[in-house]
Amino acid sequence: MMLILILGIAAGGGLALYGAITVRQLEGTLLTRLQRFELRPASSLTELELQMPRSERILGPVRRSIALRVRQFTPVGTVEKAQSKLAMAGNPNDLTVQDFLGIKGMAAIALGIAVFLFMTFIFHVDFIKFVVLIGIGVVGGFFLPDLWLSRKIKSRQEEIQKFLPDAIDILAISVEAGQGFIGALNTLSSRKHNALTSEFDRFRNEVAAGKGRRDAFKDLALRTGVEDLSNFVAAMIQADQLGIGVAEVLRSQSEELRIKRRQRAEEKARKAPIKMLFPLIFLMFPALFIVILGPAVPRLMFFH
């Protein structure tokens, strides 16, 4: 037991030392970059670092170093998939793929150490079970950020899908009033601020930067992963190819999306009684039984 505790303390000390060395390496790298571009910092590098959040100063170098190690053993397809998921989640907290891999590595180490301490001080198991449980903790910690990212993607997609019919209505009214499609997007962004308008703002900026409208539309559909928005994008691309009026396409898409939203609401209403069944059985029925049959219990006990 003492040997295991000593090994854990040594591992923690080694990790802290490694983080300190990485901070020094980062400082030298930043100075090298400043000298390369012939820039002179207004203040010392220490003062610039102190302006960063404390969590970033402490965990940032460790996360980056761990991310480099994780990246070496991660297939290219997995990295591209993680990048696509981050885009679908809206890049929460401005996370890059490198940062996300670092978080996965840190979560694996943290959960592995937690399982190690828990097994050491609470339970006494043999060596094989001990190693297996630590391995399960490391693997679980590595995939835990993926669950968090999946929830972010789902909530963002639900937000986009919820607001999409109203957004298409605003675009249709704006285009019928004489505005162009880009001007209608500006009107929409000035009235509403949500995930969908953020994606439309990015689409507008890409088109303004010289990107083709069709390519920008396709990237918009890939970034969101929402089926209704993908259908809207396909309709807009087809209208652009065939020369159909934008106002007509927007009006038809608005009516179709409203029908789909009503059908989803009706589907949820049909599922509501089934979802209410389990709370009724496990929460309300026991209370009703106590109220109804409770007064009869003393009489049954007396006659018995």
C-alpha angles and dihedrals in degrees: 000000000000090000091054091049092050091050091051092050090047091051091051092049091049091051092050091048090049090052091050091051090049090053089055091049090049091051091053091047093053092049090049092052092049091051092047092058091040093241124151114208116231091225137015121289090246092059091047090052091048089059089063120088114274093239091054092048092051104034101025099079092042091049092050094049092048090047090057091054093046091047091057092060097037119097118239092242091055091051092050090048091051090050090051092049091050090052091049089050091052095250095282113218088001090284119178125203089258092053092047092051089049091052090050091052093047091048090051092051093044095050091044091053090046091053089046093054092042093052092043100052102027109034134030111215133160122267097261094052089044092056092043093052092048089050091051090050093050093048092045092050091049093056097038094088088054089061090050090049092049090054090050091051093048095049092047093049090050090051092050093047092048095053098036098090092050091046092052089049091055091047092049093050092047093049092046088051089061105269124129121242093261091048089050089054089053090052091049093050092049091055103038135033117195141109094289095051089048089056091047089050089053090048090051093049092049091052091047089052091058103267117142115259093232093051090047090051092050092049089049091056093046093049094053105034092205113144096213092050090048089054090050091050091049090051092049092049091048091049090051091051096046097038096242117161115265093222092057092050092048092050093050092046091050092054092046093049092049091052090051092048091052091049091051090050091051090049091052090048090054091050094049097084091052092049091048092053096079096050088048093052099044102031113023103032095056090052091049091049090052092050095045102037098029097087090051094057096077091050092050091048091048095051091044 
